[in-house]
Amino acid sequence: MIHFVFTGLGRTSHITQLAAFDGDDTFNQYIVPGARISEKASTITGLTFDFCDNQMYHHGNPVESKDIKLVLLEF
C-alpha cells in the first residue's frame, strides 16, 4: 500500500509525505513542499511547514523532511 499526502486539494498541490507498507517493511518520509500547505490540508494531515526555518511539523512536533528527489531515490 502506498500513501501520498499533498499540500492541498488542487491540481497544483505538492507531495508532502510518501509512505508505503508491503506487509513487512514500512517506508515513511516527509517531503519539503514547493508550495504553501493549505489550511484545510494542514487541518486534515496535521502537517505545517515553516519556510523561514526550513522545518516541517507534524501536529506541532518537528519532523525531518527532505527534497522529493532524495525521497524518491530512497523509495
N, CA, C, O and CB atoms as a CASP TS submission, in Angstrom:
PFRMAT TS
TARGET T0000
AUTHOR 0000-0000-0000
METHOD Language model
MODEL 1
PARENT N/A
ATOM      1  N   MET     1       0.843  -1.164   0.000  1.00  0.00           N
ATOM      2  CA  MET     1       0.000   0.000   0.000  1.00  0.00           C
ATOM      3  C   MET     1       0.895   1.236   0.000  1.00  0.00           C
ATOM      4  O   MET     1       1.842   1.312   0.783  1.00  0.00           O
ATOM      5  CB  MET     1      -0.963  -0.007   1.215  1.00  0.00           C
ATOM      6  N   ILE     2       0.609   2.197  -0.861  1.00  0.00           N
ATOM      7  CA  ILE     2       1.357   3.446  -0.935  1.00  0.00           C
ATOM      8  C   ILE     2       0.411   4.588  -0.583  1.00  0.00           C
ATOM      9  O   ILE     2      -0.749   4.605  -0.994  1.00  0.00           O
ATOM     10  CB  ILE     2       1.987   3.651  -2.353  1.00  0.00           C
ATOM     11  N   HIS     3       0.933   5.543   0.186  1.00  0.00           N
ATOM     12  CA  HIS     3       0.130   6.661   0.669  1.00  0.00           C
ATOM     13  C   HIS     3       0.861   7.961   0.351  1.00  0.00           C
ATOM     14  O   HIS     3       2.044   8.096   0.661  1.00  0.00           O
ATOM     15  CB  HIS     3      -0.149   6.537   2.200  1.00  0.00           C
ATOM     16  N   PHE     4       0.168   8.919  -0.264  1.00  0.00           N
ATOM     17  CA  PHE     4       0.709  10.245  -0.533  1.00  0.00           C
ATOM     18  C   PHE     4      -0.092  11.277   0.237  1.00  0.00           C
ATOM     19  O   PHE     4      -1.308  11.140   0.376  1.00  0.00           O
ATOM     20  CB  PHE     4       0.692  10.556  -2.046  1.00  0.00           C
ATOM     21  N   VAL     5       0.575  12.315   0.743  1.00  0.00           N
ATOM     22  CA  VAL     5      -0.086  13.451   1.377  1.00  0.00           C
ATOM     23  C   VAL     5       0.312  14.683   0.573  1.00  0.00           C
ATOM     24  O   VAL     5       1.469  14.822   0.176  1.00  0.00           O
ATOM     25  CB  VAL     5       0.311  13.592   2.909  1.00  0.00           C
ATOM     26  N   PHE     6      -0.654  15.588   0.329  1.00  0.00           N
ATOM     27  CA  PHE     6      -0.418  16.747  -0.525  1.00  0.00           C
ATOM     28  C   PHE     6      -0.601  18.051   0.241  1.00  0.00           C
ATOM     29  O   PHE     6      -1.152  18.077   1.341  1.00  0.00           O
ATOM     30  CB  PHE     6      -1.351  16.716  -1.726  1.00  0.00           C
ATOM     31  N   THR     7      -0.112  19.160  -0.385  1.00  0.00           N
ATOM     32  CA  THR     7      -0.246  20.484   0.220  1.00  0.00           C
ATOM     33  C   THR     7      -1.659  21.033   0.130  1.00  0.00           C
ATOM     34  O   THR     7      -1.994  21.993   0.824  1.00  0.00           O
ATOM     35  CB  THR     7       0.705  21.445  -0.437  1.00  0.00           C
ATOM     36  N   GLY     8      -2.479  20.448  -0.700  1.00  0.00           N
ATOM     37  CA  GLY     8      -3.854  20.918  -0.857  1.00  0.00           C
ATOM     38  C   GLY     8      -4.639  19.949  -1.712  1.00  0.00           C
ATOM     39  O   GLY     8      -4.213  18.817  -1.941  1.00  0.00           O
ATOM     40  N   LEU     9      -5.785  20.398  -2.181  1.00  0.00           N
ATOM     41  CA  LEU     9      -6.666  19.531  -2.949  1.00  0.00           C
ATOM     42  C   LEU     9      -6.660  19.841  -4.440  1.00  0.00           C
ATOM     43  O   LEU     9      -7.325  19.151  -5.213  1.00  0.00           O
ATOM     44  CB  LEU     9      -8.062  19.638  -2.423  1.00  0.00           C
ATOM     45  N   GLY    10      -5.918  20.871  -4.860  1.00  0.00           N
ATOM     46  CA  GLY    10      -5.902  21.283  -6.262  1.00  0.00           C
ATOM     47  C   GLY    10      -4.882  20.516  -7.097  1.00  0.00           C
ATOM     48  O   GLY    10      -4.071  19.747  -6.581  1.00  0.00           O
ATOM     49  N   ARG    11      -4.952  20.753  -8.403  1.00  0.00           N
ATOM     50  CA  ARG    11      -4.059  20.073  -9.349  1.00  0.00           C
ATOM     51  C   ARG    11      -2.610  20.518  -9.211  1.00  0.00           C
ATOM     52  O   ARG    11      -1.708  19.808  -9.656  1.00  0.00           O
ATOM     53  CB  ARG    11      -4.525  20.317 -10.768  1.00  0.00           C
ATOM     54  N   THR    12      -2.365  21.679  -8.603  1.00  0.00           N
ATOM     55  CA  THR    12      -1.006  22.186  -8.455  1.00  0.00           C
ATOM     56  C   THR    12      -0.417  21.883  -7.074  1.00  0.00           C
ATOM     57  O   THR    12       0.626  22.427  -6.712  1.00  0.00           O
ATOM     58  CB  THR    12      -0.985  23.681  -8.703  1.00  0.00           C
ATOM     59  N   SER    13      -1.071  21.031  -6.317  1.00  0.00           N
ATOM     60  CA  SER    13      -0.590  20.673  -4.982  1.00  0.00           C
ATOM     61  C   SER    13       0.707  19.882  -5.069  1.00  0.00           C
ATOM     62  O   SER    13       0.971  19.202  -6.061  1.00  0.00           O
ATOM     63  CB  SER    13      -1.652  19.865  -4.226  1.00  0.00           C
ATOM     64  N   HIS    14       1.502  19.978  -4.030  1.00  0.00           N
ATOM     65  CA  HIS    14       2.780  19.282  -3.954  1.00  0.00           C
ATOM     66  C   HIS    14       2.697  18.138  -2.948  1.00  0.00           C
ATOM     67  O   HIS    14       1.941  18.208  -1.979  1.00  0.00           O
ATOM     68  CB  HIS    14       3.907  20.258  -3.568  1.00  0.00           C
ATOM     69  N   ILE    15       3.476  17.089  -3.183  1.00  0.00           N
ATOM     70  CA  ILE    15       3.523  15.954  -2.256  1.00  0.00           C
ATOM     71  C   ILE    15       4.319  16.360  -1.019  1.00  0.00           C
ATOM     72  O   ILE    15       5.402  16.931  -1.147  1.00  0.00           O
ATOM     73  CB  ILE    15       4.157  14.693  -2.935  1.00  0.00           C
ATOM     74  N   THR    16       3.799  16.074   0.180  1.00  0.00           N
ATOM     75  CA  THR    16       4.492  16.391   1.427  1.00  0.00           C
ATOM     76  C   THR    16       4.871  15.147   2.224  1.00  0.00           C
ATOM     77  O   THR    16       5.635  15.240   3.184  1.00  0.00           O
ATOM     78  CB  THR    16       3.630  17.290   2.277  1.00  0.00           C
ATOM     79  N   GLN    17       4.346  13.984   1.837  1.00  0.00           N
ATOM     80  CA  GLN    17       4.673  12.742   2.539  1.00  0.00           C
ATOM     81  C   GLN    17       4.499  11.570   1.593  1.00  0.00           C
ATOM     82  O   GLN    17       3.541  11.506   0.822  1.00  0.00           O
ATOM     83  CB  GLN    17       3.789  12.561   3.798  1.00  0.00           C
ATOM     84  N   LEU    18       5.449  10.637   1.668  1.00  0.00           N
ATOM     85  CA  LEU    18       5.355   9.382   0.929  1.00  0.00           C
ATOM     86  C   LEU    18       5.517   8.267   1.948  1.00  0.00           C
ATOM     87  O   LEU    18       6.539   8.181   2.630  1.00  0.00           O
ATOM     88  CB  LEU    18       6.439   9.286  -0.221  1.00  0.00           C
ATOM     89  N   ALA    19       4.513   7.421   2.049  1.00  0.00           N
ATOM     90  CA  ALA    19       4.547   6.312   2.991  1.00  0.00           C
ATOM     91  C   ALA    19       4.097   5.043   2.274  1.00  0.00           C
ATOM     92  O   ALA    19       3.199   5.079   1.433  1.00  0.00           O
ATOM     93  CB  ALA    19       3.648   6.600   4.229  1.00  0.00           C
ATOM     94  N   ALA    20       4.724   3.931   2.610  1.00  0.00           N
ATOM     95  CA  ALA    20       4.373   2.656   1.989  1.00  0.00           C
ATOM     96  C   ALA    20       4.566   1.532   2.999  1.00  0.00           C
ATOM     97  O   ALA    20       5.408   1.616   3.894  1.00  0.00           O
ATOM     98  CB  ALA    20       5.226   2.402   0.715  1.00  0.00           C
ATOM     99  N   PHE    21       3.765   0.473   2.836  1.00  0.00           N
ATOM    100  CA  PHE    21       3.851  -0.709   3.687  1.00  0.00           C
ATOM    101  C   PHE    21       3.613  -1.926   2.815  1.00  0.00           C
ATOM    102  O   PHE    21       2.605  -1.992   2.111  1.00  0.00           O
ATOM    103  CB  PHE    21       2.825  -0.648   4.868  1.00  0.00           C
ATOM    104  N   ASP    22       4.528  -2.900   2.847  1.00  0.00           N
ATOM    105  CA  ASP    22       4.395  -4.082   1.993  1.00  0.00           C
ATOM    106  C   ASP    22       4.021  -5.342   2.778  1.00  0.00           C
ATOM    107  O   ASP    22       4.115  -6.451   2.252  1.00  0.00           O
ATOM    108  CB  ASP    22       5.690  -4.319   1.243  1.00  0.00           C
ATOM    109  N   GLY    23       3.602  -5.175   4.023  1.00  0.00           N
ATOM    110  CA  GLY    23       3.261  -6.313   4.863  1.00  0.00           C
ATOM    111  C   GLY    23       4.345  -6.614   5.875  1.00  0.00           C
ATOM    112  O   GLY    23       4.077  -7.183   6.933  1.00  0.00           O
ATOM    113  N   ASP    24       5.585  -6.229   5.547  1.00  0.00           N
ATOM    114  CA  ASP    24       6.711  -6.432   6.460  1.00  0.00           C
ATOM    115  C   ASP    24       7.428  -5.119   6.772  1.00  0.00           C
ATOM    116  O   ASP    24       7.654  -4.788   7.936  1.00  0.00           O
ATOM    117  CB  ASP    24       7.697  -7.435   5.863  1.00  0.00           C
ATOM    118  N   ASP    25       7.779  -4.387   5.739  1.00  0.00           N
ATOM    119  CA  ASP    25       8.569  -3.171   5.890  1.00  0.00           C
ATOM    120  C   ASP    25       7.707  -1.923   5.716  1.00  0.00           C
ATOM    121  O   ASP    25       6.736  -1.910   4.960  1.00  0.00           O
ATOM    122  CB  ASP    25       9.716  -3.160   4.884  1.00  0.00           C
ATOM    123  N   THR    26       8.097  -0.871   6.445  1.00  0.00           N
ATOM    124  CA  THR    26       7.413   0.415   6.363  1.00  0.00           C
ATOM    125  C   THR    26       8.386   1.468   5.862  1.00  0.00           C
ATOM    126  O   THR    26       9.538   1.514   6.292  1.00  0.00           O
ATOM    127  CB  THR    26       6.824   0.822   7.735  1.00  0.00           C
ATOM    128  N   PHE    27       7.920   2.311   4.954  1.00  0.00           N
ATOM    129  CA  PHE    27       8.683   3.456   4.460  1.00  0.00           C
ATOM    130  C   PHE    27       7.841   4.689   4.736  1.00  0.00           C
ATOM    131  O   PHE    27       6.663   4.726   4.381  1.00  0.00           O
ATOM    132  CB  PHE    27       9.032   3.321   2.920  1.00  0.00           C
ATOM    133  N   ASN    28       8.433   5.704   5.369  1.00  0.00           N
ATOM    134  CA  ASN    28       7.698   6.931   5.675  1.00  0.00           C
ATOM    135  C   ASN    28       8.670   8.096   5.661  1.00  0.00           C
ATOM    136  O   ASN    28       9.558   8.175   6.510  1.00  0.00           O
ATOM    137  CB  ASN    28       6.972   6.832   7.050  1.00  0.00           C
ATOM    138  N   GLN    29       8.511   8.997   4.707  1.00  0.00           N
ATOM    139  CA  GLN    29       9.366  10.177   4.606  1.00  0.00           C
ATOM    140  C   GLN    29       8.513  11.410   4.345  1.00  0.00           C
ATOM    141  O   GLN    29       7.560  11.377   3.567  1.00  0.00           O
ATOM    142  CB  GLN    29      10.420  10.001   3.488  1.00  0.00           C
ATOM    143  N   TYR    30       8.881  12.500   5.017  1.00  0.00           N
ATOM    144  CA  TYR    30       8.236  13.790   4.770  1.00  0.00           C
ATOM    145  C   TYR    30       9.053  14.541   3.726  1.00  0.00           C
ATOM    146  O   TYR    30      10.277  14.417   3.686  1.00  0.00           O
ATOM    147  CB  TYR    30       8.106  14.627   6.091  1.00  0.00           C
ATOM    148  N   ILE    31       8.381  15.316   2.884  1.00  0.00           N
ATOM    149  CA  ILE    31       9.000  15.987   1.750  1.00  0.00           C
ATOM    150  C   ILE    31       8.838  17.495   1.902  1.00  0.00           C
ATOM    151  O   ILE    31       7.751  17.990   2.200  1.00  0.00           O
ATOM    152  CB  ILE    31       8.383  15.500   0.417  1.00  0.00           C
ATOM    153  N   VAL    32       9.946  18.220   1.690  1.00  0.00           N
ATOM    154  CA  VAL    32       9.896  19.684   1.728  1.00  0.00           C
ATOM    155  C   VAL    32       8.952  20.148   0.624  1.00  0.00           C
ATOM    156  O   VAL    32       9.197  19.872  -0.550  1.00  0.00           O
ATOM    157  CB  VAL    32      11.331  20.318   1.553  1.00  0.00           C
ATOM    158  N   PRO    33       7.883  20.842   0.979  1.00  0.00           N
ATOM    159  CA  PRO    33       6.920  21.267  -0.050  1.00  0.00           C
ATOM    160  C   PRO    33       7.456  22.423  -0.889  1.00  0.00           C
ATOM    161  O   PRO    33       8.211  23.266  -0.404  1.00  0.00           O
ATOM    162  CB  PRO    33       5.598  21.674   0.600  1.00  0.00           C
ATOM    163  N   GLY    34       7.056  22.444  -2.132  1.00  0.00           N
ATOM    164  CA  GLY    34       7.421  23.536  -3.020  1.00  0.00           C
ATOM    165  C   GLY    34       6.381  24.631  -3.018  1.00  0.00           C
ATOM    166  O   GLY    34       6.529  25.632  -3.720  1.00  0.00           O
ATOM    167  N   ALA    35       5.331  24.455  -2.237  1.00  0.00           N
ATOM    168  CA  ALA    35       4.248  25.433  -2.125  1.00  0.00           C
ATOM    169  C   ALA    35       3.713  25.402  -0.694  1.00  0.00           C
ATOM    170  O   ALA    35       3.933  24.448   0.052  1.00  0.00           O
ATOM    171  CB  ALA    35       3.104  25.137  -3.159  1.00  0.00           C
ATOM    172  N   ARG    36       3.017  26.455  -0.341  1.00  0.00           N
ATOM    173  CA  ARG    36       2.422  26.542   1.000  1.00  0.00           C
ATOM    174  C   ARG    36       1.398  25.430   1.193  1.00  0.00           C
ATOM    175  O   ARG    36       0.638  25.110   0.278  1.00  0.00           O
ATOM    176  CB  ARG    36       1.758  27.928   1.219  1.00  0.00           C
ATOM    177  N   ILE    37       1.382  24.845   2.383  1.00  0.00           N
ATOM    178  CA  ILE    37       0.383  23.834   2.723  1.00  0.00           C
ATOM    179  C   ILE    37      -0.911  24.573   3.063  1.00  0.00           C
ATOM    180  O   ILE    37      -0.920  25.441   3.935  1.00  0.00           O
ATOM    181  CB  ILE    37       0.862  22.918   3.925  1.00  0.00           C
ATOM    182  N   SER    38      -1.995  24.231   2.380  1.00  0.00           N
ATOM    183  CA  SER    38      -3.261  24.932   2.624  1.00  0.00           C
ATOM    184  C   SER    38      -3.745  24.662   4.042  1.00  0.00           C
ATOM    185  O   SER    38      -3.394  23.656   4.659  1.00  0.00           O
ATOM    186  CB  SER    38      -4.336  24.498   1.598  1.00  0.00           C
ATOM    187  N   GLU    39      -4.551  25.577   4.537  1.00  0.00           N
ATOM    188  CA  GLU    39      -5.091  25.443   5.897  1.00  0.00           C
ATOM    189  C   GLU    39      -5.926  24.168   6.026  1.00  0.00           C
ATOM    190  O   GLU    39      -5.850  23.471   7.038  1.00  0.00           O
ATOM    191  CB  GLU    39      -5.946  26.678   6.265  1.00  0.00           C
ATOM    192  N   LYS    40      -6.721  23.867   4.999  1.00  0.00           N
ATOM    193  CA  LYS    40      -7.562  22.662   5.027  1.00  0.00           C
ATOM    194  C   LYS    40      -6.696  21.395   5.041  1.00  0.00           C
ATOM    195  O   LYS    40      -6.963  20.467   5.805  1.00  0.00           O
ATOM    196  CB  LYS    40      -8.518  22.641   3.807  1.00  0.00           C
ATOM    197  N   ALA    41      -5.657  21.359   4.191  1.00  0.00           N
ATOM    198  CA  ALA    41      -4.767  20.196   4.158  1.00  0.00           C
ATOM    199  C   ALA    41      -4.034  20.050   5.484  1.00  0.00           C
ATOM    200  O   ALA    41      -3.844  18.933   5.966  1.00  0.00           O
ATOM    201  CB  ALA    41      -3.757  20.316   3.002  1.00  0.00           C
ATOM    202  N   SER    42      -3.624  21.158   6.073  1.00  0.00           N
ATOM    203  CA  SER    42      -2.943  21.122   7.364  1.00  0.00           C
ATOM    204  C   SER    42      -3.863  20.595   8.467  1.00  0.00           C
ATOM    205  O   SER    42      -3.431  19.835   9.333  1.00  0.00           O
ATOM    206  CB  SER    42      -2.434  22.517   7.730  1.00  0.00           C
ATOM    207  N   THR    43      -5.115  20.998   8.428  1.00  0.00           N
ATOM    208  CA  THR    43      -6.090  20.507   9.411  1.00  0.00           C
ATOM    209  C   THR    43      -6.281  18.997   9.277  1.00  0.00           C
ATOM    210  O   THR    43      -6.367  18.284  10.277  1.00  0.00           O
ATOM    211  CB  THR    43      -7.444  21.231   9.240  1.00  0.00           C
ATOM    212  N   ILE    44      -6.347  18.520   8.049  1.00  0.00           N
ATOM    213  CA  ILE    44      -6.566  17.089   7.808  1.00  0.00           C
ATOM    214  C   ILE    44      -5.341  16.255   8.172  1.00  0.00           C
ATOM    215  O   ILE    44      -5.469  15.202   8.796  1.00  0.00           O
ATOM    216  CB  ILE    44      -6.933  16.851   6.347  1.00  0.00           C
ATOM    217  N   THR    45      -4.139  16.728   7.778  1.00  0.00           N
ATOM    218  CA  THR    45      -2.917  15.922   7.934  1.00  0.00           C
ATOM    219  C   THR    45      -2.117  16.222   9.190  1.00  0.00           C
ATOM    220  O   THR    45      -1.336  15.386   9.644  1.00  0.00           O
ATOM    221  CB  THR    45      -2.039  16.125   6.754  1.00  0.00           C
ATOM    222  N   GLY    46      -2.305  17.404   9.753  1.00  0.00           N
ATOM    223  CA  GLY    46      -1.500  17.816  10.904  1.00  0.00           C
ATOM    224  C   GLY    46      -0.139  18.352  10.504  1.00  0.00           C
ATOM    225  O   GLY    46       0.688  18.634  11.371  1.00  0.00           O
ATOM    226  N   LEU    47       0.116  18.501   9.187  1.00  0.00           N
ATOM    227  CA  LEU    47       1.411  18.969   8.707  1.00  0.00           C
ATOM    228  C   LEU    47       1.421  20.478   8.486  1.00  0.00           C
ATOM    229  O   LEU    47       0.478  21.043   7.933  1.00  0.00           O
ATOM    230  CB  LEU    47       1.779  18.256   7.418  1.00  0.00           C
ATOM    231  N   THR    48       2.494  21.115   8.924  1.00  0.00           N
ATOM    232  CA  THR    48       2.758  22.520   8.625  1.00  0.00           C
ATOM    233  C   THR    48       4.225  22.624   8.240  1.00  0.00           C
ATOM    234  O   THR    48       5.025  21.750   8.575  1.00  0.00           O
ATOM    235  CB  THR    48       2.413  23.458   9.850  1.00  0.00           C
ATOM    236  N   PHE    49       4.576  23.695   7.534  1.00  0.00           N
ATOM    237  CA  PHE    49       5.964  23.902   7.143  1.00  0.00           C
ATOM    238  C   PHE    49       6.322  25.361   7.323  1.00  0.00           C
ATOM    239  O   PHE    49       5.616  26.246   6.840  1.00  0.00           O
ATOM    240  CB  PHE    49       6.205  23.458   5.686  1.00  0.00           C
ATOM    241  N   ASP    50       7.422  25.612   8.021  1.00  0.00           N
ATOM    242  CA  ASP    50       7.921  26.964   8.248  1.00  0.00           C
ATOM    243  C   ASP    50       9.042  27.208   7.248  1.00  0.00           C
ATOM    244  O   ASP    50      10.149  26.695   7.413  1.00  0.00           O
ATOM    245  CB  ASP    50       8.418  27.162   9.731  1.00  0.00           C
ATOM    246  N   PHE    51       8.755  27.995   6.202  1.00  0.00           N
ATOM    247  CA  PHE    51       9.741  28.250   5.158  1.00  0.00           C
ATOM    248  C   PHE    51      10.900  29.098   5.669  1.00  0.00           C
ATOM    249  O   PHE    51      11.997  29.020   5.117  1.00  0.00           O
ATOM    250  CB  PHE    51       9.083  28.936   3.972  1.00  0.00           C
ATOM    251  N   CYS    52      10.689  29.910   6.714  1.00  0.00           N
ATOM    252  CA  CYS    52      11.773  30.728   7.274  1.00  0.00           C
ATOM    253  C   CYS    52      12.847  29.855   7.926  1.00  0.00           C
ATOM    254  O   CYS    52      14.042  30.123   7.800  1.00  0.00           O
ATOM    255  CB  CYS    52      11.212  31.726   8.303  1.00  0.00           C
ATOM    256  N   ASP    53      12.400  28.805   8.625  1.00  0.00           N
ATOM    257  CA  ASP    53      13.328  27.898   9.315  1.00  0.00           C
ATOM    258  C   ASP    53      13.588  26.613   8.530  1.00  0.00           C
ATOM    259  O   ASP    53      14.392  25.779   8.947  1.00  0.00           O
ATOM    260  CB  ASP    53      12.782  27.548  10.690  1.00  0.00           C
ATOM    261  N   ASN    54      12.901  26.453   7.385  1.00  0.00           N
ATOM    262  CA  ASN    54      13.010  25.231   6.578  1.00  0.00           C
ATOM    263  C   ASN    54      12.723  23.997   7.442  1.00  0.00           C
ATOM    264  O   ASN    54      13.462  23.013   7.403  1.00  0.00           O
ATOM    265  CB  ASN    54      14.423  25.125   5.936  1.00  0.00           C
ATOM    266  N   GLN    55      11.632  24.068   8.226  1.00  0.00           N
ATOM    267  CA  GLN    55      11.287  22.998   9.168  1.00  0.00           C
ATOM    268  C   GLN    55       9.842  22.568   8.988  1.00  0.00           C
ATOM    269  O   GLN    55       8.939  23.403   8.936  1.00  0.00           O
ATOM    270  CB  GLN    55      11.523  23.451  10.616  1.00  0.00           C
ATOM    271  N   MET    56       9.628  21.262   8.892  1.00  0.00           N
ATOM    272  CA  MET    56       8.279  20.699   8.825  1.00  0.00           C
ATOM    273  C   MET    56       7.864  20.254  10.222  1.00  0.00           C
ATOM    274  O   MET    56       8.689  19.823  11.027  1.00  0.00           O
ATOM    275  CB  MET    56       8.212  19.505   7.819  1.00  0.00           C
ATOM    276  N   TYR    57       6.571  20.368  10.487  1.00  0.00           N
ATOM    277  CA  TYR    57       5.998  19.960  11.771  1.00  0.00           C
ATOM    278  C   TYR    57       4.810  19.040  11.533  1.00  0.00           C
ATOM    279  O   TYR    57       4.032  19.247  10.602  1.00  0.00           O
ATOM    280  CB  TYR    57       5.571  21.193  12.605  1.00  0.00           C
ATOM    281  N   HIS    58       4.676  18.038  12.368  1.00  0.00           N
ATOM    282  CA  HIS    58       3.511  17.154  12.356  1.00  0.00           C
ATOM    283  C   HIS    58       2.855  17.278  13.718  1.00  0.00           C
ATOM    284  O   HIS    58       3.419  16.858  14.728  1.00  0.00           O
ATOM    285  CB  HIS    58       3.904  15.656  12.035  1.00  0.00           C
ATOM    286  N   HIS    59       1.665  17.855  13.743  1.00  0.00           N
ATOM    287  CA  HIS    59       0.946  18.163  14.989  1.00  0.00           C
ATOM    288  C   HIS    59       1.826  18.956  15.943  1.00  0.00           C
ATOM    289  O   HIS    59       1.824  18.713  17.150  1.00  0.00           O
ATOM    290  CB  HIS    59       0.466  16.869  15.672  1.00  0.00           C
ATOM    291  N   GLY    60       2.584  19.912  15.395  1.00  0.00           N
ATOM    292  CA  GLY    60       3.413  20.801  16.204  1.00  0.00           C
ATOM    293  C   GLY    60       4.785  20.270  16.562  1.00  0.00           C
ATOM    294  O   GLY    60       5.602  21.003  17.121  1.00  0.00           O
ATOM    295  N   ASN    61       5.056  19.017  16.253  1.00  0.00           N
ATOM    296  CA  ASN    61       6.352  18.418  16.562  1.00  0.00           C
ATOM    297  C   ASN    61       7.248  18.442  15.329  1.00  0.00           C
ATOM    298  O   ASN    61       6.809  18.051  14.247  1.00  0.00           O
ATOM    299  CB  ASN    61       6.178  16.972  17.074  1.00  0.00           C
ATOM    300  N   PRO    62       8.502  18.894  15.468  1.00  0.00           N
ATOM    301  CA  PRO    62       9.381  18.926  14.306  1.00  0.00           C
ATOM    302  C   PRO    62       9.664  17.522  13.774  1.00  0.00           C
ATOM    303  O   PRO    62       9.890  16.587  14.543  1.00  0.00           O
ATOM    304  CB  PRO    62      10.688  19.624  14.657  1.00  0.00           C
ATOM    305  N   VAL    63       9.649  17.391  12.438  1.00  0.00           N
ATOM    306  CA  VAL    63       9.980  16.124  11.779  1.00  0.00           C
ATOM    307  C   VAL    63      10.981  16.415  10.665  1.00  0.00           C
ATOM    308  O   VAL    63      10.988  17.507  10.096  1.00  0.00           O
ATOM    309  CB  VAL    63       8.694  15.416  11.212  1.00  0.00           C
ATOM    310  N   GLU    64      11.815  15.445  10.362  1.00  0.00           N
ATOM    311  CA  GLU    64      12.772  15.600   9.280  1.00  0.00           C
ATOM    312  C   GLU    64      12.036  15.570   7.948  1.00  0.00           C
ATOM    313  O   GLU    64      11.161  14.731   7.732  1.00  0.00           O
ATOM    314  CB  GLU    64      13.853  14.498   9.336  1.00  0.00           C
ATOM    315  N   SER    65      12.392  16.483   7.065  1.00  0.00           N
ATOM    316  CA  SER    65      11.832  16.477   5.709  1.00  0.00           C
ATOM    317  C   SER    65      12.980  16.633   4.725  1.00  0.00           C
ATOM    318  O   SER    65      13.986  17.281   5.015  1.00  0.00           O
ATOM    319  CB  SER    65      10.766  17.617   5.517  1.00  0.00           C
ATOM    320  N   LYS    66      12.809  16.026   3.556  1.00  0.00           N
ATOM    321  CA  LYS    66      13.866  16.003   2.553  1.00  0.00           C
ATOM    322  C   LYS    66      13.319  16.445   1.206  1.00  0.00           C
ATOM    323  O   LYS    66      12.107  16.493   0.997  1.00  0.00           O
ATOM    324  CB  LYS    66      14.487  14.602   2.447  1.00  0.00           C
ATOM    325  N   ASP    67      14.229  16.766   0.295  1.00  0.00           N
ATOM    326  CA  ASP    67      13.867  17.080  -1.084  1.00  0.00           C
ATOM    327  C   ASP    67      13.199  15.860  -1.712  1.00  0.00           C
ATOM    328  O   ASP    67      13.592  14.725  -1.442  1.00  0.00           O
ATOM    329  CB  ASP    67      15.116  17.514  -1.909  1.00  0.00           C
ATOM    330  N   ILE    68      12.200  16.094  -2.539  1.00  0.00           N
ATOM    331  CA  ILE    68      11.437  14.996  -3.137  1.00  0.00           C
ATOM    332  C   ILE    68      12.332  14.052  -3.945  1.00  0.00           C
ATOM    333  O   ILE    68      12.085  12.846  -3.970  1.00  0.00           O
ATOM    334  CB  ILE    68      10.333  15.554  -4.033  1.00  0.00           C
ATOM    335  N   LYS    69      13.357  14.577  -4.599  1.00  0.00           N
ATOM    336  CA  LYS    69      14.249  13.719  -5.383  1.00  0.00           C
ATOM    337  C   LYS    69      14.957  12.706  -4.504  1.00  0.00           C
ATOM    338  O   LYS    69      15.091  11.542  -4.881  1.00  0.00           O
ATOM    339  CB  LYS    69      15.274  14.560  -6.130  1.00  0.00           C
ATOM    340  N   LEU    70      15.415  13.140  -3.330  1.00  0.00           N
ATOM    341  CA  LEU    70      16.080  12.221  -2.399  1.00  0.00           C
ATOM    342  C   LEU    70      15.119  11.152  -1.884  1.00  0.00           C
ATOM    343  O   LEU    70      15.472   9.977  -1.782  1.00  0.00           O
ATOM    344  CB  LEU    70      16.673  12.997  -1.220  1.00  0.00           C
ATOM    345  N   VAL    71      13.900  11.580  -1.562  1.00  0.00           N
ATOM    346  CA  VAL    71      12.905  10.637  -1.045  1.00  0.00           C
ATOM    347  C   VAL    71      12.563   9.580  -2.102  1.00  0.00           C
ATOM    348  O   VAL    71      12.463   8.394  -1.786  1.00  0.00           O
ATOM    349  CB  VAL    71      11.626  11.388  -0.606  1.00  0.00           C
ATOM    350  N   LEU    72      12.386  10.010  -3.346  1.00  0.00           N
ATOM    351  CA  LEU    72      12.063   9.064  -4.408  1.00  0.00           C
ATOM    352  C   LEU    72      13.224   8.095  -4.659  1.00  0.00           C
ATOM    353  O   LEU    72      12.993   6.917  -4.931  1.00  0.00           O
ATOM    354  CB  LEU    72      11.714   9.817  -5.698  1.00  0.00           C
ATOM    355  N   LEU    73      14.448   8.569  -4.573  1.00  0.00           N
ATOM    356  CA  LEU    73      15.603   7.678  -4.729  1.00  0.00           C
ATOM    357  C   LEU    73      15.675   6.656  -3.588  1.00  0.00           C
ATOM    358  O   LEU    73      16.005   5.494  -3.821  1.00  0.00           O
ATOM    359  CB  LEU    73      16.907   8.499  -4.784  1.00  0.00           C
ATOM    360  N   GLU    74      15.367   7.083  -2.355  1.00  0.00           N
ATOM    361  CA  GLU    74      15.352   6.163  -1.222  1.00  0.00           C
ATOM    362  C   GLU    74      14.241   5.144  -1.339  1.00  0.00           C
ATOM    363  O   GLU    74      14.399   3.994  -0.928  1.00  0.00           O
ATOM    364  CB  GLU    74      15.208   6.926   0.070  1.00  0.00           C
ATOM    365  N   PHE    75      13.108   5.565  -1.904  1.00  0.00           N
ATOM    366  CA  PHE    75      11.977   4.676  -2.050  1.00  0.00           C
ATOM    367  C   PHE    75      12.300   3.569  -3.043  1.00  0.00           C
ATOM    368  O   PHE    75      11.459   2.708  -3.302  1.00  0.00           O
ATOM    369  CB  PHE    75      10.741   5.451  -2.493  1.00  0.00           C
TER
END
